[in-house]
Amino acid sequence: MRVACARRVGYHAAARMLPDVLHIGPIPIHLFGIFLALAFLAAGWVSAREFARRGYDPSLASNAVVWAAVGGIIGARLWLVIDAWPEFVRAPASFLLTGGGFVFYGGLLGGAVAVTVYYRRVGIPWWNGADAAAPAIALAQAIGRLGCQVAGDGDWGKETTLPWGMAYPYAVVGWDKPPGVRVHPTPLYEAAAYLTIFWVLSRLSREATPEGTVVAWYLILASAARFLVEFVRVNPQVAFGLTEAQLTSLVLIGCGASVLVAKGAWRTAAA
């Protein structure tokens, strides 16, 4: 579940290498950082539209994104520390200061806590605010995964002979595959899934549904997508033949389904 960005990555389909670092004078600009910034900007734009449609000041969305970004980065880093505690204990300073290493579910939790605090400060009902943010989160995830792909993310999938398989021979996390071996480009799979989820949630948010419905479906759909993609990723199994991400996904799917039942949205959808 750890994300580490590479300096460059090989694209079999494009038959070329793309650097992930640009320079403006002495200042290095990492491609992953650019996509991360684009993800937050897109999230702010979508959230502003949702806030306005729900009768809130659109400028509140920008502040919410800032709170989510700070909380998300802290949460993603803390989850990584817990997930890789032995490495952290050996070299805590370098572990925390290195550019790579984030865990999405930690970021989701940290961002949710931060936004909850912000919503309380400005008087936005939590479920309504969460529904407004859900499509934006899905779009941000899609853009973030595209950033992982072009930057050279270490979370590629298992070996494959499918025609869209890719090789990452220059990944900074290491590439021990022999020439000709290709793997599943799992960041692209997730990007496609999250873009689809963004479209579904955007349509759902325009319908008259009980509050909490949109964010509940986000939890179900996004977690289901991650659960399925994990089958072709290389993360270790931790229990019941499932990876840590899959177990977390099942918990979140259950949370989303519980919200639908509690809010009566399941009956609304069935009708």
C-alpha positions in Angstrom: 0.0 0.0 0.0 3.0 2.3 0.0 3.3 4.7 -2.9 6.8 5.7 -4.0 7.4 7.8 -7.1 10.1 6.9 -9.6 12.4 9.2 -11.6 11.1 7.9 -14.9 9.1 5.0 -16.2 9.1 2.9 -19.3 6.0 2.8 -21.4 5.8 -0.2 -23.7 2.8 1.1 -25.5 4.4 4.5 -26.2 7.9 3.1 -26.6 9.5 6.0 -24.8 10.7 7.2 -21.4 9.1 10.2 -19.6 11.1 12.1 -16.9 9.1 12.9 -13.9 11.2 15.9 -12.9 11.2 19.3 -14.6 13.4 22.2 -13.5 12.5 25.9 -13.4 15.9 27.3 -12.7 17.2 25.4 -9.6 13.8 24.4 -8.5 12.8 20.8 -9.3 9.2 20.2 -10.3 8.0 16.6 -9.9 5.3 15.3 -12.2 3.6 13.5 -9.3 3.4 16.8 -7.5 2.0 18.5 -10.6 -0.8 15.9 -10.8 -1.4 16.1 -7.1 -1.9 19.9 -7.4 -4.2 19.3 -10.4 -6.2 16.8 -8.4 -6.8 19.4 -5.6 -7.7 22.1 -8.1 -10.2 19.8 -9.8 -11.6 18.8 -6.4 -12.0 22.5 -5.5 -13.8 23.3 -8.8 -16.2 20.3 -8.5 -16.9 21.0 -4.8 -17.6 24.7 -5.5 -20.3 23.7 -8.0 -21.8 21.2 -5.6 -21.7 23.7 -2.7 -23.5 26.4 -4.9 -26.1 23.9 -6.0 -26.8 23.0 -2.4 -27.2 26.7 -1.4 -23.8 27.2 0.2 -21.1 29.8 -0.5 -18.9 28.3 -3.2 -15.8 29.9 -1.6 -16.2 27.5 1.3 -15.3 24.7 -1.0 -11.8 26.0 -1.5 -11.2 26.2 2.2 -12.6 22.7 2.6 -10.1 21.4 0.0 -7.2 23.0 1.9 -8.3 21.4 5.1 -8.7 18.1 3.4 -5.3 18.4 1.7 -3.5 19.1 5.0 -5.4 16.4 6.9 -5.1 13.9 4.1 -1.3 14.3 3.8 -0.9 14.0 7.6 -3.2 11.0 7.7 -1.6 9.2 4.7 1.9 9.7 6.3 0.8 8.5 9.8 -0.9 5.4 8.3 2.4 4.7 6.5 4.4 5.0 9.7 2.1 2.5 11.4 2.1 0.2 8.3 5.9 0.3 8.1 6.9 0.8 11.7 10.2 -1.1 11.7 11.5 1.0 8.8 10.4 4.2 10.6 12.1 3.2 13.9 15.4 2.5 12.0 15.5 6.0 10.4 12.6 8.2 11.5 13.9 11.5 10.1 14.6 10.2 6.6 11.4 8.2 6.6 9.3 11.2 7.3 11.1 13.7 5.1 11.4 11.5 1.9 9.1 12.6 -0.9 7.5 9.2 -1.5 5.4 7.1 0.8 1.6 7.7 1.2 -1.3 5.4 2.0 -4.6 6.4 0.4 -6.9 5.1 3.1 -4.9 7.0 5.7 -5.3 10.1 3.6 -9.0 9.5 3.3 -9.4 9.2 7.1 -7.2 12.2 7.8 -9.0 14.3 5.2 -12.4 13.3 6.6 -11.4 14.3 10.2 -10.0 17.7 9.0 -13.1 18.5 6.9 -15.3 17.4 9.8 -13.7 20.1 12.0 -14.0 22.6 9.2 -17.7 21.9 8.6 -18.4 22.3 12.3 -16.6 25.7 12.2 -18.7 27.0 9.3 -22.0 25.4 10.2 -22.3 23.0 7.3 -24.3 19.8 8.1 -21.8 16.9 7.9 -23.8 14.6 5.6 -24.7 17.4 3.2 -21.1 18.5 3.0 -19.9 14.9 2.6 -22.3 14.4 -0.3 -21.0 17.6 -1.9 -17.4 16.4 -1.6 -17.9 12.8 -2.8 -17.8 13.4 -6.6 -14.8 15.7 -6.1 -12.9 13.0 -4.2 -13.5 10.5 -6.9 -12.2 12.9 -9.6 -9.2 13.8 -7.5 -8.4 10.1 -7.1 -8.5 9.6 -10.9 -6.1 12.4 -11.5 -3.9 11.3 -8.7 -3.6 7.8 -10.2 -2.8 9.3 -13.6 0.0 11.1 -11.8 1.2 7.8 -10.3 1.4 6.3 -13.8 3.3 9.1 -15.5 5.6 9.6 -12.6 6.5 6.0 -12.2 4.6 4.6 -9.2 5.9 1.5 -7.5 2.5 0.0 -7.2 2.3 -1.7 -10.5 0.5 -5.0 -10.9 1.4 -8.6 -11.5 3.1 -9.9 -14.7 0.8 -10.1 -17.7 0.9 -11.0 -21.4 -2.0 -8.7 -22.2 -1.2 -6.2 -25.0 -1.5 -3.2 -22.7 1.0 -4.5 -20.2 3.8 -2.1 -19.4 7.4 -2.2 -18.1 8.9 0.2 -15.6 12.7 -0.4 -15.9 13.8 2.9 -14.5 11.5 3.0 -11.4 13.4 4.3 -8.4 11.8 1.6 -6.2 13.6 -1.0 -8.3 12.7 -3.2 -11.3 13.9 -6.8 -11.2 11.9 -8.1 -14.2 13.9 -9.5 -17.1 13.6 -7.8 -20.5 10.3 -8.4 -22.3 8.3 -8.9 -19.1 5.3 -6.6 -18.7 3.0 -6.0 -15.7 -0.5 -4.7 -15.2 -0.6 -0.8 -15.3 -2.9 -0.8 -12.2 -2.8 3.0 -11.8 -4.6 3.2 -15.2 -7.2 0.7 -14.1 -7.9 2.7 -11.0 -8.0 6.0 -12.9 -10.6 4.6 -15.3 -12.7 3.2 -12.4 -12.6 6.5 -10.4 -13.5 8.6 -13.5 -16.5 6.3 -14.0 -17.4 6.7 -10.3 -17.1 10.5 -10.6 -19.6 10.4 -13.5 -22.1 8.2 -11.5 -21.9 10.3 -8.4 -22.2 13.6 -10.3 -25.5 12.3 -11.8 -26.7 10.9 -8.5 -26.0 14.2 -6.7 -28.5 16.0 -9.0 -31.3 13.7 -7.9 -33.5 14.1 -4.8 -32.0 11.5 -2.4 -31.7 11.3 1.4 -28.6 13.1 2.7 -25.7 10.7 2.9 -26.6 8.8 -0.2 -23.9 10.2 -2.5 -21.0 9.7 0.0 -22.4 6.2 0.9 -22.3 5.2 -2.8 -18.8 6.7 -3.0 -17.6 4.4 -0.2 -19.2 1.4 -1.8 -18.1 2.0 -5.4 -14.6 3.3 -4.8 -13.9 0.5 -2.2 -15.2 -2.1 -4.6 -12.9 -0.8 -7.4 -9.9 -1.0 -5.1 -10.9 -4.4 -3.9 -11.0 -5.8 -7.4 -7.8 -4.1 -8.6 -5.9 -5.6 -5.7 -6.3 -9.0 -7.3 -3.8 -8.0 -10.0 -1.5 -6.0 -7.7 1.5 -7.3 -5.9 0.6 -6.4 -2.3 1.0 -9.2 0.3 -1.9 -11.1 1.6 -2.4 -10.5 5.3 -5.6 -12.5 6.2 -8.2 -14.8 4.6 -6.2 -14.6 1.3 -6.8 -10.9 1.1 -4.5 -7.8 1.2 -4.7 -5.1 3.8 -6.3 -2.8 1.2 -9.0 -5.4 0.4 -9.8 -5.9 4.1 -10.1 -2.1 4.5 -12.2 -1.9 1.4 -14.7 -4.5 2.8 -15.0 -2.5 6.0 -15.8 0.7 4.0 -18.3 -1.1 1.7 -20.0 -2.2 4.9 -20.0 1.3 6.2 -21.5 2.7 3.0 -24.2 0.0 2.9 -25.0 0.7 6.5 -25.5 4.4 5.7 -27.8 3.6 2.8 -29.9 1.4 5.1 -30.0 3.9 8.0 -30.9 6.8 5.7 -33.5 4.8 3.8 -31.6 5.4 0.6 -31.5 1.7 -0.3 -35.3 1.6 -0.5 -35.2 4.8 -2.5 -32.8 3.3 -5.0 -34.7 0.0 -5.2 -37.9 1.9 -6.0 
